[in-house]
């Protein structure tokens, strides 16, 4: 029934399955089992259904590649039924019965989000957002974080990019349940995402770091600045346009040779862009001033550290310039107070850098 072409029938089938899951579920007290469990005989039935689901979806997804657009897609119909089931349990405080299958289910939902069918894409996006707006048991948080680590190593950059907004929802929703060690793992995952080969993934990772630091993870700033500074220090070779010679510099023009540190040119550019994006994320986490202490003590040095990268290749220079322009825009009205945390030398650099020569006077 969940493969039926008619939406009404699929929706009713998904509703019945959700009800059956709930009827089979046997919650226990928190002291005995925080999640609860299925009765032994019922667990076998649920396992059989879910295992068949997890075996069928990949085969249908593979067959989907050779389907004609005019043909009815069994994969799309089945996927929509699964998403309807998820939406029902995610919005009715009945999520616990699907928690044992969450780690297998979520990757399939991301594949649905990457399908050519636009309606399925939107449906999968909404279902994922609803699912991760739930508070998960502390015992599952580490496993879910590892799930996102795996998703962010997918060969599909679309999947890597689309998993980051869902990760944001999960982290913000479970903000106070994640322990310190797990937060460090999350930051390491995001730093690795900053080194992704795809620009869209790096941009989304930067936005995620900025949001987390703004909301809660201010204790991670020193650790993050250390990691970003290491990336900023990556050297590569400058090619002299007049004679073709190369020289090492901290802010070079790209060449086709490897760097003294052993990185290729593309690797060096990627690392430097990751460092600039990371520092930019920290600066954007504190967008406004106007009162003493509104601008953290570390920010002036962090902002000035991006100046040499304005002459770097795109996208490094683009990110660096945007950071300065955004900083100017958000601090324009309160600059009389905000400039007090900068030294005279730093103010001179900013004055020379930005468009209006009298702006920082």
N, C-alpha and C positions, 0 to 999 in steps of 0.2 A: 504493500500500500504506500510506503514512503517513496516509491519510484513512480507513482501514478502521475500522469501529465496534468491532472486537474488540481489546482491549488487548494480548493476546499477540502478535497479528500485527503491530500497530504497534511494539511493543517490539523484535521481531525485525528488522523493517525498519530501525529506528533503529540497532540494533547493527551491521547489515550496512553501513549508510551510514558509520558511524564507522570501521569496519574499512577500507572503501574509501578514505576520506579519508586514513587513516594510511598505506596502501599507496602512494598517489599522492604523498605528501609526501617531498620530497628535502631533508633537512637539510644545511646546509653548516657549515663551521667558523665560529666566532664572528667571526673576523677578516674573513671574506668576506661573510657575511650572517647577522646574529644570529637572524633568524627562519626562514631557509630559504625554500623556495618549492616550488611544484608544477612538475613538468616541463611544458614548453610544451603538449604535446598533452593532458596530463591536466588542466592548468589550465582549458582550454576546457570540458571536461566538468563540472568542479566549478563553474565560473562559470555554466554553463547551468542546473545544478541549483539553485544558490543564487539566481540571478536570478529563476527561475521561482517559487521559494519566496517571495521578497520581493515579487513581483507578485501572487501568489495570496493571501497572508495578509491584506493590506489589503482586498481585495475581499470575501473571506469574512467579515472582521470587520464590514464595512459591512452585508453581507447578514444577519449575525447579529442585527442590531437588529430585524428584522421576522420572525424565526423564532418559531415556536411552541415553548413549553417542552417540549411532548410530542414534538416532532420530534427526530430525531437531528441533532446539530450537526456539520457537516463541519469548521467552524472549530475547535471544541473538540477533535475527534479529531486534526486536523492539528497543532494547537498542542501537544497532549500528546506527539505523536511528535517534534516539534522539541525540546521540553524534555527528553525522554528522551535524544535525541542529545547535547544540551548536558551533561546529567548524566554521561553515559558519558565524554565527552572531558575533562570538568572533574575527574573523580575518578580518572583512569587515567594521568595524566602525558602525555596526548596532546592537549593543548589547542592546540598550535601550528597544526595544520591549519585551525582555524576563526578564528584571529586576523585574517586578512585580511578577514573578514566581520563582525567583532565590532561595529563601529560601526553597521552596519545591523541587526544581529540583536538587540542589547540593547533598543532602543526597542520592538520587537515583543514582547519578553518582558515588558516593563512593561505593555503593553496587555493581554497575557494575564493578568497579575496583577490587572488592573482589571475582568476579566470577571465576569459574574453567577454563573458556575459556580464554586461554592466549592472543589470539588476542583481545578479548574484554577488558581484563585487560590493555593492552598497549594503546588501543584506548581511554579508559576512562581516563587513566593517562594523555595522551596528551591533551585531551579535557579540563580536569580540569586545567592543566597548562596554556593553552591558555585563558581560561575563566578568570582566576584570574590575568592574566597579564594586564588586563584592569584597567583604573582608574575609580573607582566607585564614584557616587555622595556622598558628605559628609553626606547627610541625611541617607544614607544606611550603613555607616561604622559601626555604633554601632550595627545594626541588624546583619551584617555579622560576627562581632566579637562574638556575642552571638551564632550565628550558629556554629562557631568553638568550642565554649565552650561546646555546646550540643554534637557535634561530639566526643569530647574528653572524654565524659562520656559514650560512647557507650559500650555495653557489648562485642563487638568484638575488640580484641586488634589489629587485622589487620587494621580495620578501624581507630582506634585511631592513630596507627603508620603512616598510609598513609595520614592522614589529616594534619600532621605537616609540611611536605614539601610544601603542597599547601598553608598552612597558611603563611609560609615564603614568598612565591611568592606574596601573597596578601599584606603582611605588607611592603615588600620592594617596591612594586609598588605604594602603597598609603602612603609612608613614611611621606610626608609633609602635608597630609590631616588629619591625625589622631590627635586628641587633646590630651592634657596631661592626662586627666582623663581616656580616652580610652586606652592610653599606660599603665597606671597603671593596668587596668583590664587585658590587654594582659599579662603583667608580672605575675599577679596572676594566670592566666590560665596556663602559662608555669611552674610556681612553682608547681602548682597542678599536672601537667604532670610529673614533676620530681619525684613525689610520686606514680606514676603508678606502678602497680604490675608487669608489663612486662618490662624487661630490654631494649628491643628495643625502646619502647616508651620513657623511661627515657633518653636514649642516644640521640634520635632525639630532645627531648626537650632541652637538654644541648647544642646541636649544634645550635639550633634556638636562644637561649639566647645569645650565644657567637656572632653569626652573627649580631644580633640586636644591642648589645652593641658596637661592632666594628664599625658599620655604623652610629649609631645615638644616641642610648639611654645611653650615658655616664652619664647623670644626674640621671639615675636609679641605679647607682652602690651602693651608700650608702644604699638605700632601700633594694636592693638585698642582699648585704653583711649582713645586719641585719637579714633578713629572713633565709639566709643560715647558719649563726652562730647559730641561734636557733635550726636548724636541727642538726648541728654538735654537739651540747651540749646534745643530747639525750643519756642518759646512758642506759646500760644494763649489765647483770651480766657476770662475768668471772668465768668459772669453772676451778678449780685447777685440773690439770690432774693427780696429784699424789694422792690426798686424796678425790677428788670429791666435795670439798667445793666450795662455790661461793662467790664472792665479787664484789662490784660495782667498775667500772673503766670507764675511758673515752675512752679506746681503748681495749676492752675485746675480749676474745675468746667466741663464742656464747654458750648459754645454752638453756635449754628447759623451764626455768622459766620466769615469767614476771619480768619487770624491776621496780625499785622503782618509776618511773614516771607513771607506770600503763600500759605501752606498752608491748605487747608480744615480744618475741625475734625477730620474723620475722618483726614485725612493727618497732622495734628499728633499725634493720639492714636496712630496707627500708628508714627510715628517715635519718639515717647517710649517706647512699649512696646518697640520694637526696642532702644532704648538700655538700658532697664531689664533686658530679657532678656539682652543682651550682657554687662552688668556682672555680673548674676547668674550667668551661665555661668562667668565668670572666678573668682568667689568659690567656686562649687561645685567648681571644679577643684582646690581645696585644702581638702578637707572636714574635715581633722583637724589638731589642734595637739598640745600636750603636751610640746614641746621647743623650745629656742631656734631661731628661724629657720623653724619649721614654718609660721608665718603670714607671708607676704611683707610687705615694708614698705609696698607700695602698697595692701594690702587694707583697713586701717582707713579711709582716705580714700574708697576705693571703696564700702565698706559704708555709710558715713555719707552719701554722695552720693545714696543711694536713699531716705533718710528723707522728703524732700518729696513723693515720689511715692506715699506711702501714702494720701494724700487724693485722688489722681487717680481718674478713672473706671476701671471694670473694662474690660479685664483688667490695666491697668497696676498698680493697687493690689493686685490679687491676686498678681501676680508679685513685687512688692516685699515684701509681707507674708510670702509663702512663703520668700523668701530669708532674711529675718531669723529666722523660725521654724526653718528648717533649720540656720542658723548656730548658733543657741542650742542646738539638739538635739545637734549634733555636737561642740560645744565645752564642753558642760556639765561634764563630768568633769575637764577640763584647764584650766578657766577661770582658776585661780590663776596659771598660767604664761602663758596666752594673753593675758590682759588687760594684760600689761606693755607690749605694743606699741601700746596705745591711750593717747591723752592723757586727762587728767582731764575735759576738755570732752566728748570723744567718749564716755567712759564714762557721763557724766551723761545724754547724749542716749539712749544705749542703755538706761540704767536707766529713763528716763521712757517709753521706747517699748514695751518688752516687758511682759508681763503681770505678772510678779512684781517688785515694786518693790525687793526686797532682793537680787535675783538677782546683779546686777553689783556689789554692795557690796564 
